[in-house]
C-alpha cells in the first residue's frame, strides 16, 4: 500500500454496523473537527449567557434594596463585571457565527 493511501486509510473512521466505510482526506478531517469545535463553543457560549443573565438579574434586584455605601460599591463591581462578561460573550458568539 502506498504511503498516501495508508495516510488516507488512517484518517477513515471505523464504520458502524450497516454504514459504508468512507475515507476522508486529512483536510476533511480537520474541517470536521473545526465544525465540532465551533458547535461545542456555541453551546458553551449559550450556557454562559444564561449564567451571566442570572447574575445581571440578581444584581438588578439587589440594586432595588436599600444598601449601605460599602455594599453599593460591591454591587457596582458585580454589575460592571457581568456587563463586561456579557459583552465579551457576545463578541465570542459573533466570531463563532462568522465561522459557519
C-alpha positions as CSV (number, residue, x, y, z in Angstrom):
1,X,0.0,0.0,0.0
2,X,1.4,3.4,-0.9
3,X,2.1,6.0,1.8
4,X,-0.6,8.3,0.6
5,X,-3.2,5.5,0.6
6,X,-2.1,4.4,4.1
7,X,-2.4,8.0,5.4
8,X,-5.9,8.3,4.0
9,X,-6.9,4.9,5.4
10,X,-5.7,6.0,8.9
11,X,-8.0,9.1,8.7
12,X,-11.1,7.0,7.9
13,X,-13.4,6.5,10.8
14,X,-14.4,2.9,11.7
15,X,-17.7,2.0,10.1
16,X,-20.6,1.2,12.4
17,X,-22.9,-1.7,11.5
18,X,-24.6,-1.0,8.2
19,X,-22.5,2.1,7.4
20,X,-20.2,2.4,4.4
21,X,-16.6,3.0,5.3
22,X,-16.0,6.5,3.9
23,X,-12.4,7.6,3.5
24,X,-11.8,11.2,4.5
25,X,-8.9,13.3,3.5
26,X,-6.9,15.0,6.2
27,X,-8.4,18.3,5.1
28,X,-11.9,16.9,5.5
29,X,-11.0,15.5,9.0
30,X,-9.7,19.0,10.0
31,X,-12.8,20.6,8.7
32,X,-15.0,18.2,10.7
33,X,-13.0,18.8,13.9
34,X,-13.3,22.6,13.4
35,X,-17.0,22.3,12.9
36,X,-17.4,20.1,16.0
37,X,-15.3,22.6,18.0
38,X,-17.4,25.6,16.8
39,X,-20.6,23.7,17.7
40,X,-19.3,22.9,21.2
41,X,-18.1,26.5,21.7
42,X,-21.6,27.8,20.6
43,X,-23.2,25.5,23.2
44,X,-20.8,26.7,25.9
45,X,-21.4,30.3,25.0
46,X,-25.1,29.8,25.1
47,X,-24.9,28.3,28.6
48,X,-22.6,31.1,29.7
49,X,-25.1,33.7,28.5
50,X,-27.7,32.1,30.8
51,X,-25.4,32.3,33.8
52,X,-24.4,35.9,33.1
53,X,-28.1,36.8,32.7
54,X,-28.8,35.3,36.1
55,X,-26.1,37.4,37.7
56,X,-27.3,40.5,35.9
57,X,-30.9,39.9,37.1
58,X,-29.8,39.3,40.7
59,X,-27.7,42.4,40.5
60,X,-30.7,44.4,39.3
61,X,-32.8,43.1,42.2
62,X,-30.1,43.8,44.8
63,X,-30.0,47.4,43.4
64,X,-33.6,47.8,44.4
65,X,-32.8,47.1,48.0
66,X,-31.6,49.7,50.5
67,X,-27.8,49.1,50.7
68,X,-25.1,51.0,52.6
69,X,-22.3,52.6,50.6
70,X,-19.9,49.7,51.0
71,X,-22.4,47.2,49.7
72,X,-23.4,49.5,46.8
73,X,-19.7,49.6,45.7
74,X,-19.7,45.7,45.7
75,X,-22.9,45.7,43.8
76,X,-21.5,48.1,41.2
77,X,-18.4,45.9,40.9
78,X,-20.6,42.8,40.2
79,X,-22.8,44.7,37.8
80,X,-19.8,46.1,35.8
81,X,-18.1,42.7,35.7
82,X,-21.3,41.0,34.5
83,X,-21.8,43.6,31.8
84,X,-18.2,43.1,30.6
85,X,-18.7,39.3,30.6
86,X,-21.8,39.7,28.6
87,X,-20.1,41.9,26.1
88,X,-17.1,39.5,25.7
89,X,-19.5,36.6,25.3
90,X,-21.4,38.5,22.5
91,X,-18.1,39.0,20.8
92,X,-17.2,35.3,21.0
93,X,-20.6,34.4,19.6
94,X,-20.1,36.9,16.7
95,X,-16.8,35.2,15.9
96,X,-18.4,31.8,16.1
97,X,-21.2,32.9,13.7
98,X,-18.6,34.1,11.2
99,X,-17.1,30.6,11.2
100,X,-20.2,29.0,9.7
